[in-house]
Amino acid sequence: MSSVRHPSSLCHTTLCLLTTLFALAVCGLTLPAGAAALVSTGDGSWVWQAPLPFGTTMNAVSFVSAGQGWTVGDGGAVLATVNGGVAWTAEHSGSNAYLMGVDFADALHGWAVGQNGYDGVVLATANAGLTWHVQKSLQNDVLYAVAACSDGRHAWTVGLNGVTAATTDGGAHWTTHTGPVTESLYGVASYGVSRAWAVGEEGAIEASTDGGRHWKVQGAGATQNDLTAITFVGASHGWAVGVSGTIVATTDGGRHWALQGAGVTTQYLTAVSFRDSAHGYAVGNAGTVLHTSNGGRTWIAGSSPAATDLRAVAATSTGTACAVGRDGVTLLTSNGGAAWTAHGGQGPAGELDAVCFPDATDGWACGDGAETVLHTSDGGATWASQDAGAGARLYAVRFCDAQNGWAVGGGGGIYGTTDGGQSWQQQGSGVTTQALEAVATTDAQHAWASGEDGTIVATTDGGLSWQQQDPHLPAGETGDVVYSLAFASDDVGWAVCFNDGAGAADGVILGTTDGGADWAVQYANSGEELYHAACLAGTSDAWVVSAAGNGNVYRTTDGGTTWTPTSVAPLATGLLDVAFAPDALHGWATTWMPDDGVIATTDGGATWAAQDVGTGQSLYALACTDATHVWAVGEEGAVLATTTGGVRDTSRPRTKALRSITVTRNHRCALPYEVSDTSGGTAMVVILVRSAKGKLVRTLTLGPRPENTALSVSLKATMAKGGYRWYVYASDAAGNAQSSVGSAKLTVN
């Protein structure tokens, strides 16, 4: 992450956000209250519904002015703001990499770095993030931070095991160098085209005075604690932060480093940013926010409205800064860090294990961290808690219509509602004390629940009474967990069981044709963990997925007499849930091995293809109402949705400069433009003004704007008298750049 570029320096600083080498935390950024736009993920076919506006870990942030900035994170996530972090809009990186560093040289040119599989990756943009492309891949490396020079040509990146790389031609070529530090480097800062500093493990500090070709150790003995981020103002004043509240500073370009902020905090500090040599900020875990107005001689803990971990901070202008962190929190200050206001972080807490939508508007979800049920009545745009009266975690929820449903959970808890969840009643008292993992229903009278130790219970009177059912498990399988239930009618249904005790895994599919009075084994496979099932009402079609083993999707079209496996490898070897549309052709499954995501089929499961969800998080459950409306829920309260079945919009927008403009110098004029697109949503818009010789004289980054609408932007013509031309660039919500660039004349008299 980086601070804004200072007038006294040629380059602004990139700071690193250290995410642990072993696990990456989950966080998001936030839209302001009342913002209507949903942030798309991956290739734009799915959108975030919670947390708002984005639930993926955002690891670094860079600002080039008080308003314009970018943040990057897991799953290739890139967000942009034009109002200082109050609202963010997704940009499409074209990558699923874990992005851990970002820096922009100016309003157009920027780099993001991270890890893609086992390799380090450098992404670049030359149009304010409208489009990104891979510039460099470093085998068996991880890149944690990047620093860009304002000339747009020089940049540096650092990473795992002391790797450093530099470019002098805008990224056309990157050259790796070996420095004296072999520990991982987590942060890098620069000044001019030759000066650079890097920090990392065990208090490592190294510096270069020749553009990164050679590095020398600095700050020996200043600290032995890991340093996670660094910033410089000019060539002399620098600060680095790290674990246990460590802050070190230099006033002589790094020849000497000294500790600062003794006793102010013991929290893990993840980021630091200075506006000038006096005013700066540091943030860290547990909502830690620190500020200084005297170059760090004294650091003061600010008032933080959020206790969540903060991952990045940028000083955006005098007295203002933007910090981002876990759980969808953005913190903003306008008084130098004394007080911060929280934006966003709205959405479910904890992981969500189950979701159901009986129609396209009403839906329910439940999971860890909440003994309540979450409900939406607008297709997932907003969620509200419903108190089910549960005294333990809820594992599953299912509704047969918008009024009647059940939720089940720990300790044999069964809770029913007949008014859409406005009120819930505990049911089935004493029928079981086993944890219940699944619930199924066909109408307001019939429901089934299942769980540990082979438990299956059922009701035929809307929950007034519940009875045990005997699954008739084969010998040696009586300890199975009945993970999933699916019923096509009041009589026909399936149960999926798994024995995770000693010995080989045993996956079993049970079937019934009399509502569960009798269950029979239809399929068994030693060594495969069968997990979740889906079926279609009134049919003999059903599907079952395996959570571990061969990555199979099993299908029956004859009520279970035969089950046919289809391997989805190499797309996945572990599947967590499956859902199918009523047409029996369109289906989706969530994956967790080897990668988290969603795969989809359009031929009933015969063939599958990966969808670019772009979350970087595990998705545990799915629901769909037809071939286009699908929801997925999972880690950190993530709720994603698609109204296209996960199919990406590939149509490209067209831009128009609606007419030529003549204006008197130092006066304002309106530049009229329009972005046309078949999707009819919003597009990110950038307008460039160039001289008659093609020199760039003005950049206007407008952020998201409505498509298919004539709009205008105000421009003050402070440039010299003469002839110019202005150009309109755009990228739609799916990340498609304009097919043609509209332009028109601008005459300054």
N, C-alpha and C positions, 0 to 999 in steps of 0.2 A: 504494500500500500504506500501511498506517497502523499506528501504535502503539496500545496500549490507551489508553482514556480515563483521564486522571489526575484524582485527587480535587480537585486545585487548579484545574482548568480546566473550562469548560463544554463545550468541544469538543475532540475528539481529532483528530489530524492525519492527513491522507492524504499519502502520498508517491507520487511517480510513478516508475514504471519506464520508462525510455527504451528503447524498441525502435527500431532505426534506421529512418529514414524510407524507406530503400530496400529493406530486407529484414527479416523478423522471424525471430528465432532459434527453435529448437525445444527445448522443455524439457517436463518433466512433474513431477508430484508423486508421492508414494509411500505405499503401504500398509505397515503393519508386517509383519514376518515372520510367516507363518502366517495372515494375514488371508485369508478365503475369498471375500469379496465382490468382484465385478468391477465396475468403474466403467463405467456406460453413457455413450454419447456422443450428441450430436445430440438426436433425439427419443426416445432410449431403446431403439431397435430394434437397435443395434449396441453391443458392449461391447469395452473395451480388454482385450487379453490381454498385450501388452507394448508399451512399458515399463510396469511396474506402479507405481501403479494407473492412470496417465494419461500419455499421451505428447504432449499438446498444450502449446505454450508457455504458461506461466502467468506473467502479467506484473505482478501486484500482489496484495497481501495486506492484510487488515484484521482486527484482533482487538478484541473488546469485553470480554474477560475472559481469565483465564489459559488457559481451555479452548476458548472459542468463537471461531471465526474463519472467514474465507472467503478464497478466492483465485480470481482470474479470469484468462482467457487467450484464446488464439485459438479461432476457431470457436464463439464464444459459450460457452466452457467456464466453468462455475462449480463449485467444489468447496467443501465445508463440513467443518469439524472441530469436535468437542466435547471433544477431549482434547489440545489444544495443538499439533496438527500431527502427532501420531503416526499417525493414520489419517484419511483423507479420503473423503468420499462425494459423488458427483455430484448437483448440482441442475440443473434445466433452465431455462435462461434464455429459451428460445423464440426465440433469435436466433443467427445465424451470424457475428455481428460479431467483429472483433478487439477484445477487451476489454482495456484497458490501465490502467485505474484502478478501484479499489473502495474504499468506505468505508461503515461502518455507524454510525448514530447511537446505536443501542442494540441489544438482542438481537433485535429484530424488523425495524427499518427501516434499509434500506441502498440505496446507489446503485452502479452500475457504468457506466463510460463507455468509449468506444472509437470504432472506425471500422466502418461498415457500407457497403460499396461505396465511394462517393465522399463519403459524408456522415458527420458525427459523430453519435453516438447516446448517449442517456442511458437506462439501464434502471433500474427501481426495484422493490423488494419491501417489503411491509409485514407479512410473516409469516415472517421468518427465512430467506427464500430458497425456501420451498416453491413459490412462484410468482413470476414476474417479468413485467414488462410495459414497453413502450417509453413513456417520458414525453416525450422531446424528440428531434428530429432536426434537425441543423444542416447545411444544404446546403454541400457542398464544403469541409468542415472535418474535422479529426481531433481528438478529445478524448483527452488523455493522462492526466489525473488528476482526482480529485474529492475534496473534503473536506466532511464532514458535521458539523453541530452536534448536540449531544446532545438538543436540543429536538425533533429529528425534522422540523423545518420549514425550517431554514436550511441551504443547501449551496452549494458553489461548484465549478465545473469550468473547466479551462483546456486550451488546445490549440494547434493549428497557427496560425502567423502572429499570435501574441499574442491569440487569441480568449479571452474570459472570459465566463462565464454564471453567473447566480445565481438561486436560488429562495428565497422567504420563506414559502412555503405548502406545504412538503412535496413540491414538484415539480409541483403542479397547473399552475404557470406558471413558465417559465424566461425570464429576460431577459438578453440579450447586452449587453455593455458594451465600449467601446473604451478601452484604456489606452495609456500612452506607449510600451510595448514592442511592436514589430511582429515581432520574432523569435518563433519557436515557444517556448511555455511547456510545460515537461515535469513540473513539480511544483507542488502547492498545499498550503498548511497554513492552519489557522484557529484562532481563539480567541474564544469568545463568539459573539454574533450579528453583530458589526460588524468584527472584525479578521481580515484575511486577508493572506497573502503568496504570491507565485508566483515561480518561477525557471525559467530556460531557456537558450537559446543565447547564446553569447559572454558568459557571466557575468551575464546579465540577472536583476535582482531588482526586483520591484515590490510595493507594499503598498497596502492599502485600510483605511480606518478607518470606512467607512460602509456596510459590508456588500457591497462590491464594485461600488458605483455609480461610484466614482472611484478611480483608482489613481495612485500616485506612484512614481518610480524611487527605489530604495535601493541602497546598496552600490557606488556608482560607483567603479571602479578596484580593487575587492577582488580580482577575477580576470577574465581574458578567456576562460577556459575554459568550455565548456558545463557548465551545472549541471543535473543530472538528477533530483534529489529534494530535498525539504525537509521538516523537522519542527519543530514548536514545542512547548515545555512552558510553559504559561502565556502571558502577554502579552509577556514579555521575552526568554526564552531560546530561541534557534533555531539550527539547523544546516542546511547544505546541502552536497551532495556532487556530484562530477562527474568529468569526464575527467582522466586523468593523476594520479589520486590526490588531486584537489582536495577540500579541506574548508574551508568558511568558517563562521564562527559569529558570533552577536550576543548581547549580554546586555542590550540596551536597546531591544528591540522592532524592531530593524532600522535604527536611526539610524546605527549604525556596525557594519561587518562586518570581521572579521579572519581571516586564514588560520590554520589549525591543521594539525597532523599532518605537518609538513614531514619528508620523507624516509621516512615509514613505508611508503609504497607508491607506485608509479607506475601501478598498474592502474586501469582504468576502473571507477569506483565508480558503482553503479546505485541504491543505496538506503541510507537512514539512518533510525534509529528510536531514540527515547529513552524510558526508563521514567520518569525524573524529571530534574531539572536536572543530575545528576551522571552517571547510568549510561546509556550508549547503545551502539549498534552501527552499523557500516557494512559493506556487502558489495559485491562487484564481480566482475569477470571473473577467470577462472583460479582460482576457489575462494577469493578474497580475503575474509577475515573480520577485521574490526577491532573493538576494544572500548575503552571508556574508563570510568573510575570517578570522574573529576574534571571533568566537563563538557567534556572535549576538550582540556584543557591538555596531556595526554599521550594519545596513541592507541597501542595495542599490537596487533600482529598475532597473532591466535589460531591455534590448530592446526586446520587444516581437513583432513578426511579425503577431500575430493573436489577434484579440479583443474578441475572443470567450472565454467562461468560461473554465477554466482548473480545472480538477477534481483530478489529482493525479500526484505525482512526486517521483522520486527515484534517489539518487546519485549513479551512476553506477561505477565510478572509480574516480581517482584524476582529477578534472577539468571537468568531464563529468556528465551529468544528462539527464534524459528522463522525460518529462511531457506529459500528455495526456488530452484531453478535448472534448468538444462538437464539432459537425459538422465535425467529421473525422480528427481532427487535432492532430498530434504528434509534439511536440517541442523538439529539441535536442540542447544541448550546449556542446562545447568542450573547453571553456575558462572560466570555473568557474561561468557561469551565466551572464557574461557581455553582451553576445549576444546569441540569439537563432535562429535556423533555423526551418522553418515549413516544414513538410512533409505531403502530402496527403490533405485531406479535399476536394478532387475533386469530384464534382457531383452536382446535382441540389440543389438549396436552397429553403427553405420553404417546405410546404407540397404539395404533388402531388395528384390531385383529379381525374385525368383521364389518361388513357393509351390506345393506340391502336397499333396493329401490323397487317397490311394487309398480310405480309409474315414473314418468320422466321428471316429476317435480318433488314428490315426497320420498325422502330417504332417511335411513337411520344407520348409525355406526356405534361401535363400542370397542373397548380395549383396555390396555394397561393404563394405570394412573388415573382411572376414572371409574367410580362405582355408579356412574350415571350413563344414560344413553344420550347420544347426540342426534339431533333432528334437523332436517332442512325441509322447507316447503317451497323452495325456489330452485330446485335442481342442484343444490350444493353451493350456490353463491354465498349464502350465509348459513351458519350452524348455531344452534342453541342447545343448552343442556336440558335434559328431562330427568327428574329424580325418580329412578325406578325403585328406590328404597332398598337397594342392594347393600348388603354388609360386606361384600367381597367383590373381587374383580369379576367383570362380565366378559365372557369369551365369545358369545355369539348372539346375534339378533336376527329375527326374520319376521316379515309382515306379509300377510296374504293380500291385503288391500291397504288403503290409506288410513284405516281405523283399527284394524285388528292385528295384533302382533305379540311376540314373546321374546324375552331376553333371558339367557341362562348363564350361569357362572359357577364360581367356587362354592364348595359346601353344599352342592345340590340345589343351589338357588334357581328358582323358576319364577319369572315375573311376567304378568300378562296385562294387556291394555285393550280396551274396546273403543277408545276415543282418540286414537292417534298419538298416544303417549302423554296426553295432558294429565292422566292419572294412571298409576300402575298398582297392581295388587300381587302380593306374593301368593304363589300357588304350590300345590303338590307337597305340602308340609309332611315330612317324614317319609316320602316315597324313596328318597335316596340322600345320602350324605356325600356321595362321590362328586368330584368336580365335573361339571357338564361342559363339554367342548363344542357341541353343535346343537342346532335346533332347525326343524323344518315344519312347514305348514302348508296345507292345501286350501283351507277355508277357515271361517271363524270358529268352527267346532273342532277341527282335526289338527293336532300338532304332535310332534315327536321331539325328544331331546336325548342326547347320548353323551357318553364321556368315559371316565376312567373305569378300569376293572370290568370291561364289557358291559357297561350300563346302557340300557335303552329303556326309556319311559315314554308313555303316550297318553293322550287325552282324546276323547271323542265328544266331549261336552263343553268345549270352549275353555277348559282348564278348571272346571269345578272339581274334577277328580282326575288323578293321574295314576296309572298302573304300570308296574314293572313288566317288561317283555323279555323273554328269554331269547338271546341271539343264537343259541345252539352252536356256539363256537366249537371247533374241533378240539380234541385233547391237546393240551399244551398251549392253547391259545386263550384260555379263560382270563388271563390278565391283560388282554389286549385293551388298548384305548380305542374307543369308537370315535374317530376324529371327525367324521362327516356323515351327514344324512341328506338324502335327496328323494323327494316323493313326486311322482308324476300324476298321481291321483290318490284318492283316499285308500286305495288298496295297494297300488304298485309303488314300490320304493326300494332304495338301496342304502346300505351302510358300509362305510369304509373303515377297516380296523388295521391296527398295527401293533405288534408285540415288540417293544424296544428293550426287553429284558436281556439276560445273558444269552449268548449264542447268536445265530444268524437272525437278521431281521425277517419277519414274516408279515407280508401284506396280504390282507384278505378282503374280498368283496362279498358282502352278503346281499341277498335279494329276498323280497317278500311280495306276495300277490294277494295278501289278505290283511293289509294294514299293519303288519308286524305281529300278528298272532303266531305266525310261524315264519322263521327266518332260515334260509339255507345258504350254504357256501356256493357261490357261483364261480369264484376265481381265487386262487391262492398262489403266491409266488414268494418262495424263500429267498431272502436277500434283497428285497425291494420294499422300500417304505412307501406304501400307498397312502395318500393323504386326503385329498378333497374330491368331492363329486359334484356333478351338475346334471340336471335332466330337464326335459321339456314337458310341460303339462299336457296330459292327454295323449302322450306318445310312448313308444317303447325305446326312445333314444336316450342314452345317458353316456357320460364321460367321467373318467377318473384319472387323476394325475399322480405321479410319484414324486415325493419330496427328495428322495435320494435313491441312487441305483443307476438306472439306465436312461433316465430322463424321458420316460414314456408317457404318452397320453393313450389311455385305453378307451375304446368306444364299443358300445353295443347298440344294435338297431333292432334286436329281437327280445328286449326285456331282460337280457342278461344270460340267455342261453349260451351265447358266445361273446367273448370279449377279445377285441383285436388291438394289439399295441402298435403305436406309431412312435418311433424314436424322434425326438426333436433335437438330438445332438447334431452338430456341435453348438447349436443355439443355447442349449441348457442341459444340464444333467440333474437339476433339482427344480421342481415346480411346486408352488405353494397353494395356488387356487386356480379354478377354471370357471368360466361362465360362457354360456352360449345364448345367442339370440333366438327368437321363436322360429326363424327360418331354418334352423338346424345347420346352417352353413357358416355363419359368422360367429367366431369364438375367440376368446382371449385367455391367456394364462400368465400368471406372474411367475418370474424366475428368480432364483437366488444362487444358483450354481451354474456356471462360474461367475456370472454377473447378475446384479439386480436389474430387473426390467420387466418388459411385457412382450410376449410373442402373440401373434394373431394368425388366424386361419380364415379363409373364405370358401373352403370346400369341405366343411364338416370335420376337419381335423386330419385330413389326409396329408396336407402339407402346411408348414408353418413358416412364418417370417418374423424377424425381430422388428419391433417398433421403437422409434427413438424417443423414449420418454424423457431421458436426460435429467434424472433426479439424483443419482448417486446414492439412493436410499433403498432399503428393502421395502417392497410392497407386498402385503400379506393377504389381501382379499380383493375380490372383484365383484361388481354387479353390473348388469346391463338390462335395458328394457327393449332394445331393438338392435338393428345392425349398425346404428350410428351412436347411440347414447350409452357410454360406458364410464364407470367410476372405478378408481383404485385407491386403496388406503394402506397406510403402513407406518413406518418409523416416524417418531417425533410429530405425530398427529397429521402426517401428510395426507391430503386428499387431492387427487388429480382427476380430471374429467376430460372427455372428448365428445364432441358432437359430430365427428366425421368417422367414427369407428377407428380412430387412430391413423387415418390416411392423411398424408400431408397435402396441403394446398400447394400446387406447383406453378400456379399462374403468376406471372410477373407483373408488377404494377407499371404504369406508364406515367411519366411526369410531364407537365406542361407549364411553361412560363407564359402566362396568358396574354401579355402585351409588352411592348417596349415602353420604357419610362424615361421621362426627362425631368430633372430636378435641379434646383439652384443649390450651389455648394453651401454646406453647413445647414441645409434645410432637410426636413424629413420627407420621405416618400413611401408609398405602399407598393411592395412587389407582389403582384397577384399571381397565384399559382394553383394548380390542381393535381392531385394524384388519383389516377383512375385504376380500379382493380375490380375484378369479378368477385373477390371475397367481400368487398364492401365493409371492411373493418377499419383499422387504423394502420398508419404507416409512420415509421421514423423518417423525419425529413431533415435534410441539410441543404442549405443554399450557399453557393460559393460565388463571389464576385471577382472577376479577373480583368486585368488591364487589356488593352488592345494587343499587347505582346504576350499575353497569357500569364502574367504574374498574378499570383493570388494576393488580393488586397483586403478581402473581408470574408469571414466564415460565420454563418448563422446556423447554429444547431438548434432546431426547433423542438426536438423530441417527438412524441406521438401526436399525429394529427389525423382527423377524419378523412377517409378516402371518399372519392366521388363527390367532393364538395369544393366549390370555388372558395379559396381562402387568400389571405394576404398577410405579409409580415412587414413591419415598419423598419425602415433603414434610414439612419442619419448619414447624409452624404458628406463625410468629412474628407474624402479623398480629393486629390487635385482635379481641376477641371479637365474634361476630356471624355473620350469614349470608352465604355466598358461593356462587359457582357456578364449576365448573371445566369447561373445554372442551378437546376433543381434535381437533387438526388433523393432517393427514397428506398426504404426496405420495409416490406409488409410484415404482418404479425408472424408469418411462417418463415421469415428470414430471406424472402426472395427479393433480390435487388431489381431496380428498374430495368425494363427492357430497352428503354431509350431515355436519353437525358434531354429534358426540355430546357430551352434557353431563350433569352431575349436581350435586346440592347438596353443599356443604361447610359444616358447622357447626362453629365454633370456640367452645368453652365456656371 
